Amino acid sequence: MTRILERLEEIYAIGQHRAAYSPEEDAAHALAARWMEEAGLEVSRDDAGNLFGKRGAARVWAGSHLDSVPTAGKFDGALGVVAAIEAAGRLPDRELAAVAFRAEESGPMGSLRLTETPDAYLELHIEQGPVLAGLDAPLGVVTAIAGQARGSRTFEGRADHAGTTPMNARADALVEAARFILHVHDSAGDGTVATVGAIEAEPNAVNVVPERVTVSVDARSADARLLDALIERIGFDVRWRSDPVPMGDAFAAVLPDAPRLVPGAGHDAMFVPNASMLFVRSLNGGVSHHPDELSSAEDIALAVDALTEALSRLTR
Ligand SMILES: [Zn+2]
């Protein structure tokens, strides 16, 4: 157990921000490659730069990513890679692979550029939310990853002098956008979430009535029909949409009584065929993409045991 925590510290010490294909991400991959060799795995890389530590035919993979956001904590991604190497070391006679994917946080995602795919892929990840803590449960089985729609809505008004234009003579694009933002917020709930996270206002000057405003929309649901209904209700230009992705039952078989979860965040497991995913409880209110991100040593130990058991059942 201490080895896993020490390795998470080592990866974090390279840099809090390990951007896609940066020297910091490279250094994290180099560290992981060394640990893979120590675990008796044969190290290789594909054209996307994804890192593999394989033993034998390796038709069953476990892993996650080593890149991170600028404000990252120690667990997102790195835990899944370190745990996979640990589990592989505990199963020295099994044919399997530990994997570290590239560029999960920002793309172009390495897991979307695989030239070879496994018969089963297992990913252990910190929950990045408060649900398991609220249920007082250390581990949760992911049943599906939510579908998402992203896009925007643009409002056109007229630029006018902020001092000389009477209130009833204005076409204020930002006021219209503000009404829309409240509408987006009120449109979600019950199995769906929706967020306006970015605004562009033109000319964006304190003394000019806003002429043109574009607001982003991010809408998510684990149910494709609910997602489509939400998009319809909000009314925006969808630039990109993904369906919910069902997860396999490799962890459900090991943990029949664990709570079932449907995360709203994207993961490598969405793009690797035959994926199953396990969440470990987030402490500190579920905070993530933040230095306070935390899982306990006890919970991580349970998670690595479950990962090892799931790998053991899938391999020979
Ligand atoms: Zn992650």
Boltz pocket constraint, residues with backbone or C-beta under 6 A from the ligand:
constraints:
  - pocket:
      binder: B
      contacts: [[A, 65], [A, 76], [A, 77], [A, 104], [A, 125], [A, 266], [A, 267]]
      max_distance: 6.0
